[in-house]
Amino acid sequence: MNLKWTDSLDIAIALEEAHPDTDPQYINFVDLRDLVLGLEEFDDDPQHCGERILEAIQMAWMDEHD
């Protein structure tokens, strides 16, 4: 499955599986973007990412982390 920036919940699940010891509440957007780009399943243009997308991913990841 190829993940796109708009797949915030699926990205959050993949991040939780790949980085279970990372608390998404305290991650900055630069690091979050790098983690998303590092996901094997991720396949989208790195330039199509903005603050609102990263915020949605972070919020979804926080939900998954709890």
N, C-alpha and C positions, 0 to 999 in steps of 0.2 A: 504494500500500500504506500503510495506516494503522498506525503503530507504537504499541504500548502499552508501559507500564513493564516488563511481563514479557518483552518481546522484546529481552533484553539483547544477544544476539549481533547481531541486525539493527541495533539502535541503535548498537552499537560500530562496525559497518561503515559506517553512515551518518556517524558522527562522524569516522571516519578519512578518509572521502572529503571531508567538509566542512572538516576542520581537520587536514590532513596534517602541518603543522609544529608541532602541539601535542603535547607529550609527556604522555600520560595518567598517567604515574607521578607527576607532580608537580602535578596539578590537584586543587584542593580540592573537596569535595562541593557547595558552594554554586555554584561556577563550573560544575561538571559538570552540575548540575541545570539551570542557565541554558542551557547549550549544548544539552542534550537538548530543552528546551522550545522552543528556537529552530529545531529541525529542521522543515523544511517537512512531512515525512511524519509527524511526531509528532502523535498525536491521542488524548490521555488526560487524565484529571483531574490537574492539578498537585499536588493534595493527596494523591494516592494513592502518593506516592513516599516511601520511607524510606531509612535508611542502608544496609540490606542490599541493596536494589535498586540503589542507586548504586554500592555496592561491586562487585556483580556486573557492572554496566555497565563500570566502570573496569577490572576484571580482563579482561573480554572485549576491551576496547579495547586494553589493553596487549598482549594476544596478537595482535591484528590489526596493531598498530603495529610489532611485531618483524619 
